[in-house]
Amino acid sequence: MHNSLVTCLAVAVSLASATAFAQHPMPSSPATTKPAAPKMTTAQKIANAMSAAPAAIGRNATIMDWPEKEGGQPRQLRAGTNGWVCFPNSPMEFAGASIEDPMCLDKQWQAWASAWENKTPPKVEGTGIAYMLRGDKGASNTDPFATGPTGPNDWVVSPSHIMVLYADTKMLDAFPTDPTTGGPWVMWKGTPYAHLMVPVAPTKAARMGTGK
């Protein structure tokens, strides 16, 4: 997800339950998680969030923190000027998954997130880009609302990647749904929330864990 927001309030409204966002599902059972990583300072969260995207984007993005509890409101850590919004690592940890999963979203992805949260079809008006250059903690490849891995839901943990939305979803028909091919693949095909996952080599900033 990427996205530009006009105000912090717009971010809070559109991502009010951001901890349940697609690539960062909030598990319903503690059995699916491991202890959360040590808390970061505000400065560490900002640097971590910036590392989700290329430095040219992260350095001027609005940085939002995850809600302290499920259903809470995101908190702005730093105002931005380029229309992008970045989040640091999500608060929950799936067993065996990386602790690193910051993300940066553009306007189309923020609108998509709001639709996903409300379980309504997203209105994608143009190509949308989201960066997760440090990877994610996993998501079902078939169920947009899965909150943890189960036998049939094709759970996949993705390394460094970009996520792409198309206004014309027929653009996705040219890509497979298999995440093991080494190339781009479609997540949640056949649902209103289908999008392209594009594996990429992490940037130097992402490898170092800083957006500077």
Salt bridges, closest charged atoms under 4 A:
ASP65 OD2 - LYS45 NZ 2.62
ASP65 OD2 - ARG75 NH2 3.65
GLU93 OE2 - LYS137 NZ 2.80
GLU100 OE1 - ARG134 NH2 3.47
ASP101 OD2 - HIS24 NE2 3.00
ASP101 OD1 - LYS137 NZ 3.49
ASP136 OD2 - HIS161 NE2 3.79
